[in-house]
Amino acid sequence: MITYISNLSRKINDFLNFKNSLGIKYSAPRSHLKSLDCYNLSHDNETTLTKSLVEGWAEYYAGRSVTRDRSWASPIREFGRYLNITGDNEAYILDERFRTQRYQAEVYLLTEEEIQMFFKECDRFVLRYSGWPSHRYVLPALYRFLYCCGARCMEARGLKCTQVHLDQGYIDILGGKALRDRRLYLCDELIKYLKEYDAKINTVFPDREHFFPGGYGGMYSSSAISSNFRNIWLSAGLKRDGKVKSRAYDFRHHFACANIMRWSEEGKDIHAMLPYLMRYMGHSSLESTYYYIHLIPDYFSQYRTLTASSAYVIPEVDAYEV
């Protein structure tokens, strides 16, 4: 549970309660509001959203960002509008200089060597980690879950302990993209690993709600998944430049392509197997699953046959998927 402590704390909580009353979870923006709250406390500790506070925080936050994404600006802008509507006419609404910039991230196909180097360094990296003690358990387990199951990052972040059934060998993904629920069956090796992880993280957060908790015990933040992945990747000596921009989400791409390639090598009918991959990954249709066939044309001989009838339906990667 995130606690707000500046003079804006009551108004932030009222705003979140308002969102919740409309049936909106509003989970991810809580960390952005927490950042604003901490910034306010360490500066003038204003009782409303002044222009100097909001723009000062926005400049500070933008300077820390490693991408052009400005999705963090939206909840702050909404907060200002909410305060205006509820009678706080002094509240400043963040202007369009900080509007959300949509961008299309390029897919990077991880190699097996890069994956092995990443996890080897990940296990060392967390032992040197000077932040939250829970991270030494959470990070290696969370990234292995993404790698082994091809789940979306937000699905890993939102995964609750009540959805994890390791004794039965499966995990339920509830309320996924477009509210599609699905069940992920796990391999024995991952089950054993997650059981050991669960026992360790229980020593830090014995009553936790989320299976992969953040530093405060609540939901793990999306920015932490991205920044820690980048730090581990670079610490492992792996290439990252203008052409190579690997992300934690690329574990999902690797999962799909690795399965398609394995089926090809085993001589299986990939057209017949794609519906299984579609269901496991939580795609709404085969069109989204066919996308991965177009990522790996150099890896198997059936490419031309497989794509001949589907070239017109291959979609862009949804912004939600990035």
Beta strands, then each sheet from edge to edge (+ up, - down):
strand 1: 164-165
strand 2: 170-173
strand 3: 182-185
sheet 1: 1+ 2- 3+
end
